[in-house]
């Protein structure tokens, strides 16, 4: 959700908002977003895709080369904390993220916007997120960043994407549900905060939790898959020698497999954010109105 203090929250003090006011703020922001011109929305969505890509990049570097040197849980925690950079950039910097915009269901449920407006925003933002994330992946691989640490960074990127191809359809969807429940809770909690520090502090724990738990985020996967596939397709022979693998070692990693992951994960993200967060809070705080 972009620029979440504009036009809606003009506080006279610094006390955090309570859930009733958070719900009203979320609904108003959703209605405002539906009225924004599509070009601005698309550009902000490209930024969000890039921002999530930066968080994914940071997380990938963090877990590179450790092997069994750290306990599994500690390594996952580090990956999650660093990944939270992405949503911090989105919320504080101002950008449009598809998974966060699933909270617009509150505005639709409150009849502030129609279903057509809701789906139009989601389509524009989803497409822009894909462009931004994939373009960031291309820049990262083109820069040779995957060759860092003797190729350990690139190997980590390949392994992350390869593991995602092994998920079954239902498993991927349910991980998407759980992921965006936590992501939208992070955005929801940021509506309560009045300061940048407060927003950062409420964003990090839910995001770190979903990454540590291995849940699936559609926009993050828009970065992870292209990065791995660009490495597989364009990395030089020296990289493959350094990691003692060949492209055939990642035979399951294809564009088709990426699409097969994105579809159920996206559906799960919509259910998690739109129904389990936006729908529940609308029902509790706004339905009587």
C-alpha positions in Angstrom: 0.0 0.0 0.0 1.6 3.3 -1.1 1.9 6.6 0.7 -0.4 5.4 3.5 -0.3 8.7 5.4 -1.5 10.9 2.5 -4.9 12.5 2.6 -6.2 10.0 5.2 -4.1 10.1 8.4 -3.5 13.6 9.6 -2.8 13.0 13.3 -2.7 15.7 16.0 -0.7 13.5 18.3 1.7 10.6 18.2 -0.5 7.9 19.8 -0.9 4.8 17.6 -4.2 4.2 15.9 -6.5 1.6 17.4 -8.0 -1.2 15.2 -11.3 0.6 14.5 -9.4 3.6 13.1 -7.0 1.3 11.3 -9.9 -0.3 9.5 -11.4 3.0 8.5 -8.0 4.2 7.2 -7.4 1.0 5.2 -10.9 1.3 3.6 -10.3 4.9 2.7 -6.9 4.2 1.2 -8.3 1.4 -0.9 -11.0 3.8 -2.3 -8.4 6.4 -2.9 -6.1 3.9 -4.7 -8.9 2.9 -7.1 -9.2 6.5 -8.2 -5.5 6.9 -9.0 -4.5 7.1 -12.7 -3.3 3.8 -14.1 0.0 5.1 -15.3 1.1 6.3 -11.9 -0.2 3.1 -10.4 1.9 1.0 -12.9 5.1 3.0 -12.2 4.6 2.6 -8.5 4.0 -1.1 -9.0 7.3 -1.4 -11.0 9.0 0.2 -8.0 7.5 -2.3 -5.6 8.6 -5.2 -7.7 12.1 -3.8 -7.7 11.9 -3.2 -3.9 10.9 -6.7 -3.2 13.7 -7.9 -5.5 16.2 -5.9 -3.4 14.9 -7.6 -0.2 15.1 -11.0 -1.9 18.6 -10.2 -3.1 19.7 -9.2 0.4 18.2 -12.4 1.8 19.9 -14.6 -0.9 23.3 -13.1 -0.1 22.7 -13.6 3.6 22.2 -17.3 3.3 24.9 -17.9 0.7 27.8 -20.2 1.5 26.8 -21.2 5.1 26.2 -24.9 4.5 25.7 -26.5 7.9 27.7 -23.9 9.8 24.6 -22.4 11.4 21.5 -24.1 12.8 18.6 -24.2 10.3 16.4 -21.9 12.3 19.0 -19.3 12.8 19.8 -19.2 9.1 16.1 -18.9 8.2 15.7 -16.1 10.8 18.6 -14.1 9.2 17.0 -14.6 5.7 13.7 -13.3 7.0 15.0 -10.3 8.8 17.0 -9.2 5.7 14.1 -9.9 3.3 11.9 -7.4 5.3 13.9 -4.6 3.6 11.6 -5.1 0.6 8.3 -4.3 2.4 10.0 -1.5 4.4 10.9 0.2 1.1 7.4 -0.3 -0.2 5.6 1.1 2.8 8.0 3.9 3.7 9.2 4.8 0.2 5.7 4.6 -1.4 5.0 1.9 -3.9 2.2 -0.4 -4.9 2.5 -4.1 -4.0 0.0 -6.6 -5.2 0.0 -8.6 -2.0 -0.5 -5.6 0.1 -3.2 -4.3 -2.2 -5.2 -7.4 -1.4 -6.3 -5.3 1.6 -8.4 -3.3 -0.9 -11.0 -5.9 -0.3 -12.1 -3.8 2.7 -13.0 -0.9 0.4 -14.9 -3.3 -1.9 -16.7 -5.0 1.0 -17.7 -1.5 2.3 -19.0 -0.6 -1.2 -16.6 2.2 -1.6 -15.3 0.7 -4.9 -16.8 -1.8 -7.4 -15.4 -5.2 -8.2 -14.3 -4.0 -11.6 -12.2 -1.2 -10.1 -10.7 -3.7 -7.6 -9.7 -6.2 -10.3 -8.3 -3.4 -12.5 -6.0 -2.1 -9.8 -4.9 -5.7 -9.0 -4.2 -6.4 -12.7 -2.1 -3.2 -13.2 -0.2 -3.7 -10.0 0.5 -7.4 -10.5 1.8 -6.7 -14.0 4.0 -3.8 -12.8 5.4 -5.9 -10.0 6.3 -8.5 -12.5 8.1 -6.0 -14.7 10.0 -4.5 -11.8 11.0 -7.8 -10.2 12.1 -9.4 -13.5 14.0 -6.2 -14.6 15.8 -6.2 -11.2 16.7 -9.8 -11.7 18.1 -9.1 -15.1 20.2 -6.2 -13.8 21.5 -8.3 -10.9 22.6 -11.2 -13.1 24.0 -8.9 -15.8 26.1 -7.3 -13.1 27.7 -10.7 -12.3 26.6 -10.4 -8.7 25.9 -14.2 -8.7 29.6 -14.9 -9.0 30.3 -13.4 -5.6 31.9 -15.7 -3.0 33.2 -18.1 -5.6 29.7 -18.5 -7.1 28.1 -19.3 -3.7 25.5 -16.4 -4.2 24.5 -17.8 -7.6 24.2 -21.3 -6.2 22.0 -20.1 -3.4 19.8 -18.4 -5.9 19.5 -21.5 -8.0 18.8 -23.7 -5.0 16.1 -21.3 -3.7 14.2 -21.4 -7.1 14.8 -25.1 -7.6 13.2 -25.8 -4.2 10.1 -23.8 -5.2 9.6 -26.0 -8.3 9.3 -29.1 -6.1 6.2 -27.8 -4.3 2.9 -29.4 -5.2 0.0 -27.2 -6.3 -2.0 -27.4 -3.1 1.1 -27.0 -1.0 2.2 -23.9 -2.9 -1.3 -22.4 -2.6 -1.5 -23.0 1.2 2.0 -21.5 1.6 0.7 -18.6 -0.3 -2.3 -18.2 2.0 -0.1 -18.3 5.1 2.5 -15.9 3.5 0.1 -13.1 2.6 -1.7 -13.4 5.9 1.5 -12.4 7.5 2.4 -9.8 4.9 -1.0 -8.1 5.1 -0.8 -8.2 8.9 2.5 -6.3 8.6 0.9 -3.7 6.3 -2.2 -3.6 8.6 0.0 -3.0 11.7 1.8 -0.2 9.8 -1.5 1.7 9.6 -1.4 2.0 13.4 2.1 3.6 13.5 2.6 7.3 13.3 6.4 7.3 12.8 8.8 5.8 10.4 10.5 3.9 13.3 7.1 2.5 14.4 6.3 1.3 10.9 9.7 -0.4 10.5 9.4 -2.1 13.9 5.9 -3.6 13.1 6.9 -4.7 9.6 10.0 -6.8 10.4 8.6 -9.6 12.7 5.7 -10.8 10.4 7.9 -10.7 7.3 10.8 -12.4 9.1 8.3 -15.0 10.2 6.9 -15.9 6.7 10.4 -16.2 5.2 11.7 -18.3 8.1 8.7 -20.6 7.8 9.2 -21.1 4.1 5.9 -19.6 2.9 5.4 -18.4 -0.7 5.1 -14.8 -1.8 4.1 -14.3 -5.5 6.1 -11.0 -6.0 9.2 -12.4 -4.4 9.0 -15.4 -6.7 8.8 -12.9 -9.6 12.4 -12.1 -8.7 13.6 -15.5 -7.5 12.6 -17.4 -10.6 14.0 -15.0 -13.3 17.2 -14.6 -11.3 17.8 -18.4 -11.2 16.7 -18.8 -14.9 18.9 -16.0 -16.1 21.9 -17.6 -14.2 21.0 -21.0 -15.7 20.8 -19.5 -19.2 23.6 -17.0 -19.3 26.2 -17.8 -16.6 29.7 -18.3 -18.0 31.6 -21.6 -17.8 33.8 -20.3 -15.0 30.8 -19.9 -12.7 29.6 -23.5 -13.3 33.2 -24.8 -12.7 33.4 -22.8 -9.4 30.1 -24.3 -8.0 30.8 -27.8 -9.4 27.5 -28.0 -11.2 26.1 -27.7 -14.7 22.9 -26.2 -16.0 21.6 -29.8 -16.3 21.8 -30.0 -12.5 18.8 -27.7 -12.4 16.7 -29.4 -15.1 13.5 -28.9 -13.2 14.0 -25.1 -13.3 12.1 -23.9 -16.3 9.9 -21.0 -17.2 6.9 -23.4 -17.2 7.8 -24.5 -13.7 8.0 -20.9 -12.6 4.5 -20.2 -14.0 3.3 -23.4 -12.3 4.4 -22.0 -9.0 3.2 -18.4 -9.5 -0.4 -19.4 -10.2 -1.2 -21.3 -7.0 0.9 -19.0 -4.9 -1.0 -15.9 -6.3 -4.3 -17.5 -5.6 -3.2 -18.3 -2.1 -1.9 -14.8 -1.5 -5.3 -13.4 -2.5 -7.1 -15.7 -0.1 -4.7 -14.9 2.8 -4.7 -11.2 2.4 -8.1 -10.6 1.0 -10.2 -13.0 3.1 -8.2 -13.8 6.2 -7.0 -10.3 6.9 -9.1 -7.7 5.0 -12.3 -9.7 5.1 -12.1 -10.6 8.8 -11.2 -7.0 9.9 -14.0 -5.6 7.8 -16.5 -8.0 9.3 -15.4 -7.1 12.8 -15.1 -3.3 12.6 -17.0 -2.0 9.5 -19.8 -4.4 8.6 -22.4 -2.8 11.0 -21.9 0.6 9.4 
